[in-house]
């Protein structure tokens, strides 16, 4: 199958370095009906993911505290990922109200591995020292999977943590890419995922774009301008990345990582607008009380 045409277009009409339309919202009736602290929905094309956050609450991980006494001095983030069966309410129940029968989809090996990976990444993103001896429970689900579901899941979790008031060190964004037909395809869809090319999952730290006179701003960690010579800072901003699913030449790794980092910058703009809109709405509600 030809994934990139001679005109440089993909199967859905995008350029190789273009991502699909993304949107996010904090008003989700599925998760808000269960009394969670925060919730969010993130869409990337036809891929839709929802996340709900419960807590902070008193930590009950006594076994982990016995093994590592220093762990109780920091906020512990527990993540569970499920594949939603038409978005039932049982997927977003509080930890105490959850039953084994209602979360049988958790036995999926892929979801468990992804949840463990997210826990490790979020430990670097959350200001864990703010809530000692506490725990935050995160429940995320994929409502519809049309490719790059792992990136959409992570972004929905970040938005839900912000909605719950959990302090983050910065805004962290995830993006996926694959390598097919000798091209790096950003934000692969379901058809491109079935191409069995090497896939890359990247989480990058983003900073708000600053407007300066004579220079274009750049959402980058330790970056000064938006010139081509400053692209070395793209790799410095990457918090975590994972390459899987196929063989990838060492010379192509750098290009895939840079493409994902730039995609994270573009998605971060949408996420920040949604966060500011949500903050303005909460501020107006507080004033009316």
C-alpha positions as CSV (number, residue, x, y, z in Angstrom):
1,X,0.0,0.0,0.0
2,X,1.2,3.5,-0.8
3,X,1.1,5.6,2.3
4,X,2.6,8.8,0.8
5,X,1.7,9.7,-2.8
6,X,4.0,11.2,-5.4
7,X,2.5,14.6,-4.5
8,X,3.6,14.2,-0.9
9,X,0.1,13.6,0.5
10,X,-0.9,10.9,2.9
11,X,-4.1,8.7,2.7
12,X,-6.2,11.3,4.5
13,X,-4.8,14.3,2.5
14,X,-2.3,15.5,5.2
15,X,1.4,16.3,4.7
16,X,3.8,14.0,6.5
17,X,4.6,16.6,9.2
18,X,0.9,17.6,9.8
19,X,-1.2,16.3,12.7
20,X,-5.0,16.0,12.7
21,X,-7.4,18.5,14.1
22,X,-7.3,18.4,17.9
23,X,-9.8,19.7,20.4
24,X,-10.2,19.5,24.2
25,X,-12.9,20.2,26.6
26,X,-13.5,20.0,30.4
27,X,-17.3,19.6,30.2
28,X,-17.8,15.9,30.0
29,X,-20.9,14.5,31.6
30,X,-19.6,10.9,31.7
31,X,-16.8,11.6,34.2
32,X,-18.4,14.5,36.0
33,X,-21.4,12.4,37.1
34,X,-19.2,10.3,39.4
35,X,-17.9,13.1,41.7
36,X,-14.4,13.2,40.4
37,X,-12.0,16.1,41.2
38,X,-11.3,16.9,37.6
39,X,-12.1,15.5,34.1
40,X,-11.2,16.3,30.5
41,X,-11.8,15.0,27.0
42,X,-9.2,15.2,24.2
43,X,-9.8,14.5,20.6
44,X,-7.2,14.0,17.9
45,X,-9.0,13.5,14.6
46,X,-11.5,10.7,15.2
47,X,-9.5,9.5,18.2
48,X,-11.3,10.4,21.4
49,X,-10.1,9.9,25.0
50,X,-11.6,10.8,28.4
51,X,-9.8,11.0,31.7
52,X,-11.0,11.6,35.3
53,X,-9.0,12.4,38.4
54,X,-9.9,11.5,42.0
55,X,-8.0,13.1,44.8
56,X,-5.7,14.0,46.3
57,X,-6.5,11.6,49.1
58,X,-4.7,9.9,51.9
59,X,-2.3,7.3,50.6
60,X,-3.2,3.7,51.2
61,X,-0.2,2.1,49.7
62,X,1.3,0.8,52.9
63,X,3.2,-2.0,51.2
64,X,5.0,0.5,48.9
65,X,5.8,2.8,51.9
66,X,7.3,-0.1,53.7
67,X,9.7,-0.9,50.8
68,X,10.5,2.8,50.2
69,X,9.9,5.1,53.2
70,X,10.7,8.2,51.1
71,X,7.8,7.4,48.8
72,X,5.3,8.5,51.4
73,X,6.8,12.0,51.4
74,X,5.6,12.6,47.8
75,X,2.4,12.5,45.9
76,X,1.7,9.1,44.3
77,X,-0.1,9.0,41.0
78,X,-2.0,5.8,40.1
79,X,-3.2,5.4,36.5
80,X,-5.7,2.9,35.2
81,X,-6.4,2.7,31.4
82,X,-9.4,0.9,29.9
83,X,-11.0,0.5,26.6
84,X,-14.5,2.0,26.9
85,X,-17.5,0.0,26.0
86,X,-19.6,3.0,24.8
87,X,-18.3,5.2,27.6
88,X,-20.2,3.5,30.5
89,X,-20.1,5.2,33.9
90,X,-18.4,2.2,35.5
91,X,-15.2,3.2,33.8
92,X,-14.9,6.4,35.8
93,X,-16.1,5.2,39.2
94,X,-14.2,6.3,42.3
95,X,-11.5,3.9,43.6
96,X,-13.6,2.7,46.6
97,X,-16.7,2.1,44.4
98,X,-14.9,0.1,41.7
99,X,-15.6,-3.6,41.3
100,X,-13.4,-6.2,39.6
101,X,-16.3,-7.3,37.3
102,X,-16.8,-3.8,35.9
103,X,-13.2,-3.3,34.9
104,X,-12.4,-6.6,33.3
105,X,-10.9,-4.8,30.3
106,X,-8.0,-3.8,32.6
107,X,-6.7,-7.3,32.1
108,X,-5.5,-6.2,28.7
109,X,-1.8,-6.3,28.7
110,X,-1.3,-3.3,26.5
111,X,-3.4,-1.1,28.8
112,X,-1.5,-2.2,31.9
113,X,1.9,-1.5,30.3
114,X,0.7,1.9,29.1
115,X,-0.6,2.7,32.6
116,X,2.7,1.8,34.1
117,X,4.6,4.0,31.6
118,X,2.3,6.9,32.3
119,X,2.8,6.6,36.0
120,X,6.6,6.8,35.5
121,X,6.3,9.8,33.2
122,X,3.8,11.7,35.4
123,X,6.2,11.3,38.4
124,X,8.4,13.7,36.5
125,X,5.6,16.1,35.5
126,X,3.7,16.5,38.8
127,X,5.0,18.7,41.7
128,X,4.9,15.7,44.0
129,X,6.3,17.5,47.0
130,X,3.1,19.6,47.4
131,X,1.0,16.8,48.7
132,X,3.0,14.5,51.0
133,X,1.5,11.1,52.1
134,X,-1.2,11.6,49.4
135,X,-2.3,9.7,46.3
136,X,-4.1,10.7,43.1
137,X,-6.1,8.2,41.2
138,X,-6.4,8.7,37.4
139,X,-8.9,6.7,35.3
140,X,-8.6,7.1,31.5
141,X,-10.4,5.4,28.6
142,X,-10.3,5.4,24.9
143,X,-13.8,6.1,23.6
144,X,-12.8,5.8,19.9
145,X,-9.4,4.7,18.6
146,X,-8.4,5.9,15.1
147,X,-4.7,6.0,15.7
148,X,-2.3,7.7,18.1
149,X,-4.5,6.7,21.1
150,X,-1.6,6.7,23.5
151,X,-0.8,10.4,22.8
152,X,-4.5,11.3,23.2
153,X,-4.8,9.4,26.4
154,X,-1.8,11.2,28.0
155,X,-3.0,14.6,26.9
156,X,-6.4,14.0,28.4
157,X,-4.8,13.0,31.7
158,X,-2.7,16.2,31.7
159,X,-5.9,18.3,31.2
160,X,-7.8,16.3,33.9
161,X,-4.9,16.9,36.4
162,X,-5.1,20.7,35.6
163,X,-8.8,20.6,36.1
164,X,-8.4,18.9,39.4
165,X,-5.9,21.5,40.6
166,X,-2.9,19.2,40.8
167,X,0.2,21.4,40.3
168,X,2.4,20.5,37.3
169,X,5.9,21.6,36.7
170,X,4.9,22.8,33.2
171,X,2.5,21.8,30.4
172,X,3.5,18.4,29.1
173,X,2.2,17.2,25.7
174,X,2.5,13.8,24.0
175,X,2.6,13.1,20.3
176,X,3.1,9.9,18.1
177,X,4.8,9.4,14.8
178,X,5.6,6.5,12.5
179,X,8.1,5.7,9.8
180,X,6.6,4.5,6.5
181,X,7.7,4.7,2.8
182,X,10.9,6.4,4.0
183,X,8.9,9.3,5.5
184,X,8.2,10.3,9.0
185,X,4.4,10.5,9.4
186,X,3.3,12.6,12.4
187,X,0.2,11.6,14.3
188,X,-0.5,8.3,12.4
189,X,-4.1,7.2,11.9
190,X,-5.4,3.7,12.1
191,X,-4.6,2.8,8.5
192,X,-1.0,3.9,9.0
193,X,-0.7,2.1,12.3
194,X,-1.5,-1.1,10.4
195,X,1.4,-0.5,8.1
196,X,3.6,-2.0,10.9
197,X,6.3,0.6,10.7
198,X,8.4,1.7,13.6
199,X,6.3,3.9,15.9
200,X,7.5,6.6,18.3
201,X,5.8,8.0,21.4
202,X,7.2,11.3,22.7
203,X,6.3,13.4,25.8
204,X,7.8,16.9,25.6
205,X,7.9,19.9,28.0
206,X,6.4,23.0,26.4
207,X,6.6,26.6,27.3
208,X,4.2,29.4,26.3
209,X,5.1,31.2,23.1
210,X,6.6,34.7,23.8
211,X,6.3,37.5,21.4
212,X,9.5,39.4,20.8
213,X,10.4,42.2,18.4
214,X,12.1,41.0,15.3
215,X,12.1,37.4,16.3
216,X,9.4,34.7,16.2
217,X,8.6,33.1,19.5
218,X,9.3,29.5,20.2
219,X,7.7,27.1,22.7
220,X,10.9,25.4,23.8
221,X,12.9,24.6,26.8
222,X,16.1,26.7,26.9
223,X,15.4,27.9,23.4
224,X,16.0,31.5,22.3
225,X,14.5,31.8,18.8
226,X,12.7,30.0,16.1
227,X,15.5,29.7,13.6
228,X,16.6,26.5,12.0
229,X,19.9,26.6,14.0
230,X,17.9,26.4,17.2
231,X,16.4,23.0,16.4
232,X,18.9,21.4,18.8
233,X,16.7,22.5,21.6
234,X,13.8,20.3,20.5
235,X,15.5,17.2,21.8
236,X,16.4,18.9,25.1
237,X,12.7,19.4,25.8
238,X,11.8,15.7,25.5
239,X,10.9,14.2,28.9
240,X,10.4,10.6,27.6
241,X,10.2,8.7,24.4
242,X,9.7,5.2,23.3
243,X,10.3,3.5,19.9
244,X,8.6,0.2,19.3
245,X,6.8,-1.9,16.6
246,X,9.6,-2.2,14.1
247,X,13.1,-1.4,13.0
248,X,14.3,2.2,12.7
249,X,17.6,3.3,11.4
250,X,19.7,5.3,13.8
251,X,19.9,8.2,11.3
252,X,16.1,8.5,11.3
253,X,15.6,8.6,15.0
254,X,16.6,12.3,15.3
255,X,14.2,13.3,12.6
256,X,11.3,11.4,14.2
257,X,12.0,13.0,17.6
258,X,12.1,16.5,16.2
259,X,8.9,16.0,14.3
260,X,7.2,14.9,17.5
261,X,8.6,17.8,19.5
262,X,7.2,20.3,16.9
263,X,3.9,18.5,16.9
264,X,3.8,18.9,20.7
265,X,4.3,22.6,20.4
266,X,1.3,22.9,18.1
267,X,-1.0,20.8,20.3
268,X,0.2,22.7,23.4
269,X,-1.2,25.9,21.9
270,X,-4.7,24.3,21.7
271,X,-4.4,22.9,25.2
272,X,-3.3,26.2,26.7
273,X,-6.3,28.0,25.2
274,X,-8.6,25.5,26.7
275,X,-6.9,25.8,30.1
276,X,-7.2,29.6,30.1
277,X,-10.8,29.4,29.1
278,X,-11.5,26.9,31.9
279,X,-9.7,29.1,34.4
280,X,-11.7,32.2,33.3
281,X,-14.9,30.3,33.7
282,X,-14.0,29.1,37.2
283,X,-12.9,32.6,38.2
284,X,-16.2,34.1,37.1
285,X,-18.1,31.4,39.0
286,X,-16.2,32.2,42.2
287,X,-16.9,35.9,41.9
288,X,-20.7,35.2,41.7
289,X,-20.7,33.1,44.8
